[in-house]
Amino acid sequence: MSLYPSPTTGLGVAAKIVVPGNVVPDGQEAKADVNGYNNVVLSLSGANGPTTFQLDPQLQDVAGNPIDPGTSYALTQVANGSNPVLTLTGVAAASGETAVYSGTITGGGSNAFAGQSFTIAGFENASNNGTFICTASTTGALTLVNEFAVAETHAATAQSIQGTAVYTGTIVATAGSLVGATFVVAGFTDANNNGTFIATANNGTTTLTLANPNATAQTGQTATAVEQESGGNALTYVSYGFKTNSGGTYKPVNGGAEAVATVSATGLITAVAEGGTVVEVSYPWANNSAGDIVSSGNIMNGLPIIKVYGEVSVTVLA
């Protein structure tokens, strides 16, 4: 393994990560291609904003040119996006902050829906309905963050906010191996089909299912899906514990920092408690992946030791 790349002018070598947020703070000017300036505001209940936010970091070289570190797959068509409704038959009483909703959860095996938000409707007890974050899933159950759920057997529905679309092309990768990876899709003539999406399935040869409910059916296209996190080039995320809000006062709990938000391996930030924290995204520099430099492993929160990185400030409201 080489610790350093060959000398260059800097072009083509990752120099920085641009990490857009979702809110432009007062006194700061919004950039043309950025929704927020490294600030993310979430809501714990969903009443004062979204409960989750998908980070979309972009690697750039010193000239500001985007760098795509992953594998590129050729695409030729896409089906209409869909947001299927799942059938529920009941819910168990909440245990702690979560409750298990039972039913026919097509595609939910092996926690495939973890991190997604679902809208539940149809239960007689109002506390069982609403929009909740999924923490685990099987083909017969969804575990959702709803501490107020009460036991009930009743016909109801669950619909993911994210939704999916099936892209077809030459996508040769072990079936299921691309699940959770982020892809940048470009080249379709319909703008709805292009963008940055999370993969939810791949069949191993020709199809890639992406979280894009707004996709419009197209055939005969020449497009690409570029994997953004691949092998030793993986972007890495970490959420630091920070101050929570208790009784209107920001303070650590029990003398130490507490999690305000979590972040998944694909950059999905989820609100956990009112307060403020920082989420960092990093990329190994000089061919150094996490843990390569020290024999005892990486001591820096699982992040590459030699890295380029960006941060977003996260505020969670009630």
Secondary structure in CASP SS format (residue, H / E / C, confidence):
PFRMAT SS
TARGET T0000
AUTHOR 0000-0000-0000
METHOD secondary structure of the structure
MODEL  1
M C 1.00
S C 1.00
L C 1.00
Y C 1.00
P C 1.00
S C 1.00
P C 1.00
T C 1.00
T C 1.00
G C 1.00
L C 1.00
G C 1.00
V C 1.00
A C 1.00
A C 1.00
K E 1.00
I E 1.00
V E 1.00
V C 1.00
P C 1.00
G C 1.00
N C 1.00
V C 1.00
V C 1.00
P C 1.00
D C 1.00
G C 1.00
Q C 1.00
E C 1.00
A C 1.00
K C 1.00
A C 1.00
D C 1.00
V C 1.00
N C 1.00
G C 1.00
Y C 1.00
N C 1.00
N E 1.00
V E 1.00
V E 1.00
L E 1.00
S E 1.00
L C 1.00
S C 1.00
G C 1.00
A C 1.00
N C 1.00
G C 1.00
P C 1.00
T C 1.00
T E 1.00
F E 1.00
Q E 1.00
L C 1.00
D C 1.00
P C 1.00
Q E 1.00
L E 1.00
Q E 1.00
D C 1.00
V C 1.00
A C 1.00
G C 1.00
N C 1.00
P E 1.00
I C 1.00
D C 1.00
P C 1.00
G C 1.00
T C 1.00
S E 1.00
Y E 1.00
A E 1.00
L E 1.00
T E 1.00
Q E 1.00
V E 1.00
A C 1.00
N C 1.00
G C 1.00
S E 1.00
N C 1.00
P C 1.00
V E 1.00
L E 1.00
T E 1.00
L E 1.00
T E 1.00
G E 1.00
V E 1.00
A C 1.00
A C 1.00
A C 1.00
S E 1.00
G C 1.00
E C 1.00
T E 1.00
A E 1.00
V E 1.00
Y E 1.00
S E 1.00
G E 1.00
T E 1.00
I C 1.00
T C 1.00
G C 1.00
G C 1.00
G H 1.00
S H 1.00
N H 1.00
A C 1.00
F C 1.00
A C 1.00
G C 1.00
Q C 1.00
S E 1.00
F E 1.00
T E 1.00
I E 1.00
A E 1.00
G C 1.00
F C 1.00
E C 1.00
N C 1.00
A H 1.00
S H 1.00
N H 1.00
N C 1.00
G E 1.00
T E 1.00
F E 1.00
I E 1.00
C E 1.00
T E 1.00
A E 1.00
S E 1.00
T C 1.00
T C 1.00
G C 1.00
A E 1.00
L E 1.00
T E 1.00
L E 1.00
V E 1.00
N C 1.00
E C 1.00
F C 1.00
A C 1.00
V C 1.00
A C 1.00
E E 1.00
T E 1.00
H E 1.00
A E 1.00
A E 1.00
T E 1.00
A E 1.00
Q E 1.00
S E 1.00
I C 1.00
Q C 1.00
G C 1.00
T E 1.00
A E 1.00
V E 1.00
Y E 1.00
T E 1.00
G E 1.00
T E 1.00
I C 1.00
V C 1.00
A C 1.00
T C 1.00
A C 1.00
G C 1.00
S C 1.00
L C 1.00
V C 1.00
G C 1.00
A C 1.00
T E 1.00
F E 1.00
V E 1.00
V E 1.00
A E 1.00
G C 1.00
F C 1.00
T C 1.00
D C 1.00
A H 1.00
N H 1.00
N H 1.00
N C 1.00
G E 1.00
T E 1.00
F E 1.00
I E 1.00
A E 1.00
T E 1.00
A E 1.00
N E 1.00
N C 1.00
G C 1.00
T C 1.00
T C 1.00
T E 1.00
L E 1.00
T E 1.00
L E 1.00
A C 1.00
N C 1.00
P C 1.00
N C 1.00
A C 1.00
T C 1.00
A C 1.00
Q E 1.00
T C 1.00
G C 1.00
Q C 1.00
T C 1.00
A E 1.00
T E 1.00
A E 1.00
V E 1.00
E E 1.00
Q C 1.00
E C 1.00
S C 1.00
G H 1.00
G H 1.00
N H 1.00
A C 1.00
L C 1.00
T E 1.00
Y E 1.00
V E 1.00
S E 1.00
Y C 1.00
G C 1.00
F E 1.00
K E 1.00
T E 1.00
N E 1.00
S E 1.00
G C 1.00
G C 1.00
T E 1.00
Y E 1.00
K E 1.00
P C 1.00
V E 1.00
N C 1.00
G C 1.00
G E 1.00
A C 1.00
E E 1.00
A C 1.00
V C 1.00
A E 1.00
T E 1.00
V E 1.00
S C 1.00
A C 1.00
T C 1.00
G C 1.00
L E 1.00
I E 1.00
T E 1.00
A E 1.00
V C 1.00
A C 1.00
E C 1.00
G E 1.00
G E 1.00
T E 1.00
V E 1.00
V E 1.00
E E 1.00
V E 1.00
S E 1.00
Y E 1.00
P E 1.00
W C 1.00
A C 1.00
N C 1.00
N C 1.00
S C 1.00
A C 1.00
G C 1.00
D C 1.00
I C 1.00
V C 1.00
S C 1.00
S C 1.00
G C 1.00
N C 1.00
I C 1.00
M C 1.00
N C 1.00
G C 1.00
L C 1.00
P C 1.00
I C 1.00
I C 1.00
K E 1.00
V E 1.00
Y E 1.00
G E 1.00
E E 1.00
V E 1.00
S E 1.00
V E 1.00
T E 1.00
V E 1.00
L E 1.00
A C 1.00
END
